[in-house]
Amino acid sequence: MAGMDTPSASFAQLVPGMVGMALVGSSVTVSRTLVDAPLFTSQAVRYVAATVILLLMARLAGARLLWPRGREWLWLAGIAITGLVLFNVAVVRGVGRAEPAVVAVAVACVPVVLGVVGPVLERRRPSRRVLCAAPVVMAGAVLVEGTGRTDAVGVAWAALALGCEAAFTLLAVPVLRRHSPWGVSVHAMWLAGALLAVLGATTEGPSAVRELSGSQWAAVGYLALMVTAVAFVLWYSTVRAAGAGRAGLLTGIAPLAAAVVGTVSGSGAPRPSVWLGIAVLIVGLVGGLRTRNVPGAPRLRAVWHDRGTRAAVFEDGRCAESPRRQVRHQ
């Protein structure tokens, strides 16, 4: 394994993930419109629409989409089942047995999980800086979101939501290199859309789609375009560039965005505890995401693998090759 530092990520590499998490945070207010909508049917419409949108975007961007092969089907299906289908079920069922803050607090633990498990999947040791910053980001998110009452069933749903949210990122790590953020997003979306359509037809009936109101259709449209099609590609771009552990800290931006959108939409000014949480979150993000550079030394741009051999590529174009095997840098 490599040393304790993750691949260095410039601020530009982190921006897509920041924007993606801000969009996810903005979805909290929008999603309230869908509380009374048929769960599986509305989500099926969301992911099917997002698939079509993303296919058009990929075509315009000239992105090459590859058909999955072999074990890749398991990783992509895992993303669809856990990160998309089960996560939505866990959140909806969870808030039925617990206050929404309980589920939000569970999801706030994602940076800790990604900070430990993510680097392991990437065949690296966890970064000390990320491991120290992750609990700070989590604490800030808890202060922003608050706590709440629950029972044992509510705790179980919250724990499932945490696992599914972490799986959304971790299961993408093995397939991101070949399929790119575009490919992973497209395949996860159409698989989730198909699964949700089957669930909707069997549990809510084929006519459930006609129960959606105009405002609910607008909410589904926003979620499909901005929170799914756009946010997924932005998020996976940062995961591939910065690593799952480092990117995981950015999930703390979602509650910040939710608090801002809630304030703008008329929910009132944040409580003092929310302001404290925002400050703690910012400290954790700055501490975990900043890079330490040696004056005069070239900055690391990427670390990649070629059949088990690691090669570090610096910003000046120099490639530091493994002493065990020479790897050509092009």
N, C-alpha and C positions, 0 to 999 in steps of 0.2 A: 504493500500500500504506500501511497504518497505520504508526505508530511501532514501536519495538522492544518494547513491552510488550504482553503478551497481555491479554485481558479479565480483569479482576479477579474472582477467585472467593472467596467467603466460605467459612469453614470448613464451614458447613452444606452447601454445594454439593459439597464434597470428600468428605464422610462416606460417601455411597453408594458411591463408587469405592473408598474404603478398606475398607469392609465386603466389597465384591465381591472385591477382591484377597485379603483374608484368607480368604475361602471358597475361592478358587482355590488358595491355599497349603495349606489343610487337605486338599485333594484328593490331595496327593502320597501320604500314608499310605494313604488309601482306595484309590487307583488300583493299589497294589501287589497288591491282591486279584485284579485282572483281568489279571495278567501272563500267565497260562495260558489265559485265556478267548479265544474267537474274536474277533479284533480288530474286524472290520467289523460283525459281527452284534451284539456287545455295545454298540458305539458307536451303531449304528442304533437299538437299543432305547432307549438313553439319550436320543437327540435326539427320537425320536418321542414318548416319554413326557414329555419336557420341553415339547414343543409342546402336548400336551393340557393339561398343568398350567398353562402360561402362558396359554393361551386361557381357562381357567377363572378365573385370577387377573385377567386383563384385563377379563373380563366383570364380576367383582365390583368392580373398581376403576373401572368405567365408562370404560375407555380405548377410544378409537375406532381401529379397525384399518382401514387403507385397502389396496386392492388395488394392487400395483405397476403402473406404466405406463412404456412406452418404455424409456429408458436405465436406469431404476431397476432393471430386471431384471438388468442386467449388474453393477451395484454389489452387489446382494443375493446374486446367484449367486456373485460373487467372494468375498464374505464366507464363504459356505457352503463353497466349494471350497477356498479357501486357509486361512482362519482356523479351520475346523472339520475338514474331511476330511483335507487334506494335512498340517495341523499334527499331527494324531494319528498319521498314518503316519510322518511325519518323526521324531517322538519315539520311537515304538516301534522303527523300523528303526535310528534313530540309536544308541539304547542297546545295540543288538545289535552295533555296530561300535565303540563308544566308551563310556567310563565315563559314567554319568548326569550327573556334574558338568560334562562337556564341553558337553552339550546345554543344561544349565541356565545355564552361563556365556554361551552364545550368546544365549539368551533374555533374559539380564540386560542385553544391549545395546539392548533395545527403547526405553528412555527416550531414548537418544541419537537413534534414528531418528525417533521420534514428535516429539521436540523440534525437529527440523529440518524434516521433511516435513509434519507436522500443520499448523502455521501456514500453510505455503504453500497447502495445500488449502483452508484457511479464508480465504485471501486476506489474510494478515497476515504481517508479518515475525516471525521467531522471537524470543522473549524472551531477552535476555542472561542474565537470572537463571536461566531454565530451562536454557539451554545450558551454563551453568557448573555447575549442580546435577546435570545428567544424568550426566556422567562420575563424579561422586562417588557417586551412587546405584548406578551400575553397578559401581564398585570395591567398594562395600560388599556388593553382592549376590554378587560373585565370592568375597569373603572368607567369606561365610556358606556358599555352596554348595561352595567348594573348586574345585580343578582336577582334571584327570584325563588318562589316556592315551587316545590315539586314533590313527587312521590317516587317510589322505586321504579315504576314503569316509565315515568318521565325521564329519570336518570338513564335508563337503558336506551331509550330513543335518542337522548342527547349523545350518549357514547357512540351509538351507531352513526349519528350524523358526523361526529368527529372522525371516525374511521373512514367513512365514505369521502369526506372532504380531503383527507390526506391521500386516499387511494387515487383520487382524481389527478393528483400530481405524480405520485410515486409510480403508478402503473404505466405512465407515459414515458418514463426515463428510458426503458429498454428499446422503445420504438421511435423515439424522436429523431435519432440520427438518420435513419433510412427514410422515414416518412415525412419529416419536417413538421413544424407546427401546423401547416395547412392540412397535411394528410391525416395527422392524428385527430385534429378537430373534426374534419369531414367524416371520417369513419366512425368516431365515437358518437357523433350527432345522428347519423342515419341509423346506426344500430339502436341507439336509445329511442329514436322516433318510432322505429318498428316495434320495439318492445312495449312502449307506452301505448301505441295504437292498439295492439292486441289486448293489453290490460284494460284500456278504455272501452273497447268493444264488448269485452266479456263481463265487465263489472258495472259499467255505466250505460251501456247500450250504444248502438251505432248512431242514434239520434241525439246523443248528448251534445254534439258540437253545435246544434241549433239553439241550445240553452244559453250560449255565450251572448252577453249584451254588447252594445257598441263600445262602451268603455273597457270591457274585458278584452275585446278584440284589439283595441288600441294598446292595452297593456301587454298582450301576447306579442304584438308586433314589435314593441320596444324591446321586450326581453329577447325576442328572436334575433333582432338585428344587432343591438348594442351589447347586451349582456351575454349573448351566446356566440353569435358569429364573430363579432369584432373582439370581444374580451377573451375568447378562447385562444385565438391566434396570438394576440398580444401576450397572454400569460405564458403559453408554451414557448414563445420566442425567448422570453426571459429565462425560463427554466432551462432551455437548451444552452443559452449563452452564459448564464451565471451559476447554474447548478441548482438542484432542488432545495438544498439547505439554505442557501443565500436568498433565493427567490421566496422561500417560505416566510421570511420576515415581512415581505411586502403584503401578506394577508392582513397585517395590522392596519393597512390603509383603508380596508373595507368599512370597519366601524367608524373611522374618521369621516369617510364620505357619507355614510348613513346619517351621522350626526349633523353634518353640514346641510344635507338635503332636507332632513327633518326640520331644521331651523328655518331654512328658506321657504319651505312649504307651509309654514305656519304652526309648527308644533311648539313654538316658544323657544326662548333662549336656553342654552344648555345649563344644567345644574353645576354647582362648583365641582362636584366629583367628576363630572364629564370633562371640565376644563383641565382638572388634574390628570385625568386619564390621557387626554390629548398630549399634555406635556410629557408624561411618562412614555407614551408611544413614540413621540418624536425622538426622545433621548435614546430609546432602544433601537430605532431605525437608523439613526445617525451612527451610533456606536457599532452596530452590526454590519452596516453596508459600506462604511468608509474603508478605503484601502490604504495600506501602509507602504509607501514607496521609498526606496533608498535613493538619495540625490545622485544624479548622474547615471543611474542604472536603468537599462531599458525595462519598460513595464510589460508584464505578462499579458498577452492578449487572449490566449486560449490554451487549453490542455486537451489533447485528443489522443485516442488510442488506435493502434493498428495491430490487430491480432495479439493483444496483450501487451504491446510495447507502447510506452507513454512518450509523447513528444510535446515539449513546451514551445509555443510560438510567441515571440515577442513583437511589440509594436514596430520595431525597426525592421521586421521581416526575418530576423535571425531565428533559426530553429535549433533548440537544444535537444539533441537526440539522445536516446537511451544508450548507455554504454554496452548493453547486451546485444543490441542490434541496430544497425544504421537505418534510419527512416528518412526517406527523401521528402523534403518540404517543397511544395510547388506553390 
